[in-house]
Structure formats: structure tokens, C-alpha cells
Amino acid sequence: MSTRTRPRAHPEDGTTTFREALREGLREALASDDRVFLMGEDVGRYGGCFGVSLGLLEEFGPDRVRDTPLSESAFVGAGIGAALAGMRPVVEIMTVNFSLLALDQILNNAATLRHMSGGQLGVPLVIRMTTGAGRQLAAQHSHSLEGWYAHIPGLRVLAPATIDDARHLLSAALADPDPVLLFEHGSLYNAAGTLDPAVHEVDLDRAAVRRAGDDVTVVAYGGCVPKALEAAEELAGAGISAEVVDLRSLRPLDDATIVGSVRRTHRAVVVDEGWRSGSLSAEVESRICEQAFFELDAPVERVCSAEVPIPYARRLEQAALPQPAGIVAAARRAVS
């Protein structure tokens, strides 16, 4: 049995959390397809480091929810082998920094085998991992490295930011014939909301406009989306209408939605918890400039993490990360 209390399936007030939405997505996948199984460190008896898989071992048994040794290279490699053999593994890596121990498997095997086999071999593998800072886990457990993985051809890279995306992205990812990396920002696990009953699936190829606006486009993803929405609300009080675009997919990027929004607002702010140098924000800015340069009324602004290892001290950590105040200031510069 799990060492922690099993969660209620249906909270009394009708709301659910980001964590619970992810769990329901896993439960649905396991129940609907016998080829799907979950594996990773502490995903079984402990219920996952962040509680996402709590209760699934009791429901589906140890063949479907597998605790692994502390060897990311080994169990990611096992997941790749299982995918090649026709299974649909969901591999959980505890936090993104640990994924570096499996980088050879991800980069040189999962991402390349379809190409190197002339299309004969696919790797329908989903790798989930927690990313991001803001929880005082210090420099070694607070990375935002999803931009690194978005650099690699052969991978699809996703970063859900909403309850609905947390609930429905997994089924779409499992349907993909190639490897999918799912980055779950740690600050979102406790975020609560109500699932939209009209949403039953998510388009992996499309960014989502989370708030419409006319004066400036704010592009964000993952844990920065709530900050962008908070900034947009503050800007609205000052008479500035900000459109918030949630990238949702980091590879491939949905150029059409990003550029379409910028062509309407003529200004852009890109928010990225990664470090500024060589970041995903730089790629987004570059694409805006390549495809909509003459539509811009101001230089593209970027709001990124400070170029330092993430501090442990709370005030220093918060100062190092993108915050709503910084997004507001960047938007004001763009419209001034």
C-alpha cells in the first residue's frame, strides 16, 4: 500500500488540481490500453515524488506501475526498448536535472532511431518530468532545461500550463508514434480549477490564446503562463490590453498563432524561465522577427531568469525568476 493517503477521486467542491488532472490522465491511459504502463523512481508504493501517481499501484498492480532502480539511463533505455517492442511506456523522471543522466538514451536513441532505421522503427514513448524553480530546491533541482530538449529533432516537447491540458495532453502524447517529453512545472501541481466538460482532447500542434488583447502579445509557457495572466490583469487596469499566448508545444512551435497575434498587436514580450542566453525565448523572438519584422512597432522584449544558478534563499530565488512585475515593465516599454 502507498505510504500516503489515497486522494479523493471527486473533490466535493467540483474542483481539481493540476496534480489530480495529471493523475486522471494517467488513470485513463492505463485503463484504456493494456500496452500502457508507468515506470520510474518511487512511482508505485510512494505514489510519485510529487504525488501524481498516488493510488495507481493499488488500482493497476505492479506490472503496470513499476518502481525502478535509481538509474535514469537504465530505465529510460528500458522504456525505449519497450516502445520498440510495441508497448506504450510512460517513463517518469523525478526532476529535469536527473534527465541529464539519461541524455544519451533520449538524444542518441529515442530521438534518432526512426531516422537511422529509414522509418522502420518508431519509439512511441512518453517521458514525464518536473521542471522549474520557485520552491526553494536550490541550484541542482530548479532547472528549466526544456529549451535544451526543444533543440533536438525527433522529439516532441510539451509544457502544460492549465488543468485541462494537464488532464488531456497525455492521451494525445501516447497517440504520437514518436517520443514525447512532457514537462510539468512544479509550481503548478497545487493549482486548482474546474475541468471544462467541453474539452475532451488537446491539439498538440497548436498554441492557445489564454487571454485576448489588442496592444501587446505576451508569449509564455508552463509555469510562466499564470504569471503572464496576472501581468495582463494588472496591465488592463492601466488601459493596456495584453494578449497572452500559451505555447503549450515547445517543439514544434506554432508559428502561425504566435506570429498571427503579433501581427494584430504589433508588439511582443516573450517570457521564459530558462536562462536568457541561448534560450527558447531567443528562438521565439527570432521567429517573430523573421516572419513579422515589418509588423513590429517596438523591439521584442524578453523576460527570463537571471544568469545565475538558482539560489536557495527565497527572496533571492524570487528575484532570479520571471515575475509579473517584470512582465508588466516589459509590456510598458513595448507600448511606450
C-alpha positions in Angstrom: 0.0 0.0 0.0 1.0 3.6 -0.5 2.7 5.3 2.4 0.5 8.3 1.8 -3.3 8.9 2.0 -5.1 8.0 -1.2 -6.7 11.1 -2.9 -10.4 11.6 -3.3 -11.4 11.0 -6.9 -14.0 13.7 -6.9 -13.5 16.7 -4.6 -16.7 17.9 -3.0 -16.5 21.4 -4.5 -16.1 20.1 -8.0 -12.6 21.5 -8.5 -9.4 19.5 -9.2 -5.8 20.3 -9.0 -3.1 20.2 -11.7 -1.7 17.1 -10.0 -5.0 15.3 -9.9 -5.7 16.2 -13.5 -2.4 14.5 -14.5 -3.3 11.5 -12.4 -6.7 11.2 -14.1 -4.9 11.3 -17.4 -2.6 8.5 -16.3 -5.5 6.5 -15.0 -7.5 6.8 -18.2 -4.4 5.8 -20.3 -3.8 2.7 -18.1 -7.4 1.7 -18.1 -8.0 2.1 -21.8 -4.9 0.5 -23.3 -3.2 -2.6 -21.9 0.1 -1.6 -23.6 0.4 1.4 -21.4 2.5 1.2 -18.2 4.1 3.7 -15.9 7.7 3.3 -14.7 10.1 5.4 -12.7 11.6 6.1 -9.3 9.1 5.9 -6.4 6.0 6.0 -8.8 4.5 2.9 -7.1 4.4 2.5 -3.4 5.3 6.1 -2.6 2.9 7.5 -5.3 5.5 9.6 -7.1 7.8 12.2 -5.7 5.2 14.8 -6.3 2.2 12.6 -5.7 1.0 12.3 -9.3 0.7 8.5 -9.3 -0.7 8.1 -5.8 -3.1 5.2 -5.7 -2.4 3.9 -9.2 -0.3 0.9 -7.9 -3.2 -0.3 -5.9 -5.6 0.1 -8.8 -3.5 -1.4 -11.6 -0.9 -3.5 -9.9 3.0 -3.8 -10.0 3.1 -4.9 -13.7 1.5 -1.7 -14.8 3.0 0.7 -12.2 6.7 -0.2 -11.8 9.2 1.2 -9.3 12.7 1.3 -10.8 16.2 1.4 -9.5 17.9 4.8 -9.2 19.4 4.7 -12.7 17.8 7.1 -15.2 19.9 5.8 -18.1 18.7 2.3 -17.4 15.0 2.8 -17.0 14.7 5.3 -19.9 16.6 2.8 -22.0 14.2 0.1 -20.9 11.3 2.4 -21.8 12.8 2.9 -25.3 13.1 -0.9 -25.7 9.6 -1.5 -24.5 8.3 1.1 -27.0 10.3 -0.6 -29.8 8.6 -3.9 -28.8 5.1 -2.4 -29.2 4.3 -1.2 -25.7 3.3 2.4 -24.8 5.5 3.2 -21.8 5.2 6.4 -19.7 8.5 7.0 -18.0 8.7 9.4 -15.1 12.0 11.2 -14.4 11.8 12.8 -10.9 13.1 16.2 -11.9 14.6 17.6 -15.1 18.1 17.8 -13.8 18.1 14.0 -13.5 17.2 13.7 -17.1 20.8 14.6 -17.9 21.8 11.2 -16.7 19.6 9.7 -19.5 20.5 12.3 -22.1 22.4 9.7 -24.3 19.3 7.5 -24.3 17.0 10.4 -25.2 19.2 12.1 -27.7 21.0 9.3 -29.4 18.4 6.6 -29.2 14.8 7.8 -28.7 15.2 10.9 -31.0 17.2 9.2 -33.8 16.0 5.6 -34.3 13.3 6.5 -36.8 15.7 8.4 -38.9 18.6 5.9 -38.6 16.3 3.0 -39.5 14.9 4.7 -42.6 11.5 4.9 -40.9 11.3 1.3 -39.9 11.5 1.9 -36.1 9.4 4.2 -34.1 9.7 5.0 -30.4 6.2 5.8 -29.1 7.5 6.8 -25.6 6.3 9.5 -23.2 8.8 10.8 -20.7 7.3 13.0 -17.9 9.4 15.2 -15.7 9.1 18.0 -13.2 10.8 21.2 -14.2 11.2 24.7 -12.9 12.1 26.7 -9.8 10.2 28.7 -7.2 10.1 26.0 -4.5 13.4 26.6 -2.7 15.0 23.4 -4.0 18.3 25.2 -4.8 20.5 25.2 -7.8 20.6 21.4 -8.5 16.8 20.8 -8.6 15.4 24.0 -10.0 16.4 23.9 -13.6 14.3 24.8 -16.6 16.0 22.8 -19.4 13.1 22.2 -21.7 14.6 24.7 -24.2 17.6 22.3 -24.5 15.3 19.4 -25.4 13.3 21.6 -27.8 16.6 21.9 -29.8 16.6 18.2 -30.7 14.9 17.0 -33.9 13.0 13.8 -33.4 11.4 14.8 -30.1 8.1 16.5 -29.4 8.3 18.7 -26.3 5.2 19.8 -24.4 4.6 22.1 -21.4 1.1 22.1 -20.0 0.0 25.2 -18.1 -3.7 24.6 -17.4 -5.9 22.0 -15.7 -7.4 20.9 -19.0 -4.1 20.5 -20.7 -2.8 18.5 -17.7 -5.8 16.2 -18.0 -5.8 15.7 -21.8 -2.2 16.1 -23.1 -1.1 12.6 -22.1 -3.6 10.8 -24.3 -2.6 12.9 -27.3 1.1 12.3 -26.4 0.6 8.5 -26.2 -1.0 8.5 -29.7 2.1 10.0 -31.1 4.3 7.5 -32.9 7.5 9.2 -31.8 8.9 10.2 -28.4 7.2 12.9 -26.4 8.7 14.8 -23.5 6.2 16.3 -21.0 7.5 19.0 -18.7 5.4 19.6 -15.6 6.2 22.8 -13.8 6.5 22.1 -10.1 4.7 25.3 -9.1 1.6 24.2 -10.9 0.9 20.9 -9.1 -1.3 22.5 -6.4 -3.0 24.9 -8.8 -6.8 24.3 -8.6 -9.6 24.8 -11.1 -12.5 23.2 -12.8 -12.2 21.0 -15.8 -14.0 22.2 -18.9 -16.6 19.4 -19.7 -16.4 20.5 -23.4 -12.7 19.7 -23.6 -12.0 16.1 -24.4 -8.8 16.4 -26.4 -5.9 18.7 -27.0 -4.2 19.6 -30.3 -0.5 19.1 -29.7 0.3 21.3 -32.7 -1.4 24.5 -31.6 -0.6 27.2 -29.1 -3.5 28.5 -27.1 -4.6 32.2 -26.7 -5.4 32.3 -23.0 -6.5 35.9 -23.0 -7.3 38.1 -26.0 -5.8 41.6 -26.3 -5.0 44.3 -28.8 -1.9 46.2 -27.6 0.8 43.7 -26.9 1.3 39.9 -27.2 2.8 38.1 -24.2 4.1 34.7 -25.1 4.7 32.2 -22.3 4.5 28.5 -21.4 4.3 26.2 -18.4 4.7 27.9 -15.0 5.1 31.3 -16.6 1.6 31.4 -18.0 -0.1 32.2 -14.7 2.4 35.0 -14.2 1.7 36.3 -17.7 -2.1 36.3 -17.0 -1.5 38.1 -13.7 0.6 40.7 -15.5 -2.1 41.1 -18.2 -4.7 41.7 -15.5 -2.5 44.5 -14.0 -1.9 46.0 -17.4 -5.6 46.0 -18.1 -6.0 48.3 -15.1 -3.7 50.7 -16.7 -5.5 50.6 -20.0 -3.1 48.3 -21.8 -4.8 45.3 -23.5 -2.4 42.3 -23.4 -3.0 39.1 -25.4 -1.5 36.0 -23.6 -0.3 33.1 -25.9 0.4 29.8 -24.2 2.9 28.0 -26.3 1.9 24.6 -25.0 4.1 22.8 -27.5 7.8 23.9 -27.5 8.8 21.6 -30.3 7.3 22.1 -32.8 6.4 25.7 -32.2 3.1 27.0 -33.5 4.5 29.9 -35.6 1.1 30.7 -37.0 -0.5 31.5 -33.7 2.5 33.4 -32.3 3.0 35.5 -35.5 -0.7 36.0 -36.1 -1.1 37.5 -32.6 1.9 39.8 -33.1 0.5 41.0 -36.4 -2.6 42.1 -34.6 -0.9 43.7 -31.6 2.4 44.8 -33.3 4.4 44.3 -30.0 5.7 41.2 -28.2 7.0 40.2 -24.8 8.4 36.6 -24.5 8.5 35.1 -21.0 10.8 32.1 -20.4 12.0 30.7 -17.0 15.1 29.4 -18.8 18.3 31.5 -18.8 18.3 34.3 -21.4 21.4 33.2 -23.3 20.6 30.6 -26.0 17.1 30.3 -24.6 13.8 29.2 -26.1 12.8 32.9 -25.8 15.5 33.7 -28.2 14.1 31.2 -30.7 10.6 32.7 -30.4 11.9 36.2 -30.7 13.9 35.2 -33.8 10.9 33.7 -35.5 8.8 36.8 -34.8 11.5 39.0 -36.3 11.9 36.7 -39.3 8.2 36.4 -40.1 6.7 39.7 -38.8 9.6 42.2 -38.7 7.7 45.0 -40.5 4.6 44.5 -38.4 6.5 45.4 -35.2 6.1 48.8 -33.7 8.8 48.2 -31.0 11.6 45.8 -30.3 10.6 42.4 -29.0 11.1 42.2 -25.2 12.3 39.2 -23.2 11.7 38.3 -19.6 14.0 35.4 -18.5 15.7 34.0 -15.4 18.8 35.7 -14.2 22.0 34.2 -15.5 22.9 32.6 -12.2 22.4 29.1 -10.6 19.0 29.3 -8.9 19.5 30.5 -5.3 18.1 28.6 -2.3 17.1 31.7 -0.3 13.5 32.5 -1.1 13.9 36.2 -1.7 17.0 35.7 -3.9 15.2 32.9 -5.8 12.1 35.0 -6.5 14.4 37.9 -7.6 16.1 35.5 -10.1 12.9 34.3 -11.7 10.5 36.0 -14.1 7.8 37.7 -12.1 4.6 39.5 -13.1 6.2 42.9 -12.2 8.9 42.3 -14.8 6.4 41.3 -17.4 4.4 44.4 -16.8 7.5 46.6 -17.1 8.5 44.9 -20.3 5.0 45.4 -21.8 5.0 49.0 -20.7 8.3 49.5 -22.5 6.9 47.9 -25.6 3.8 50.2 -25.8 5.5 53.4 -24.7 
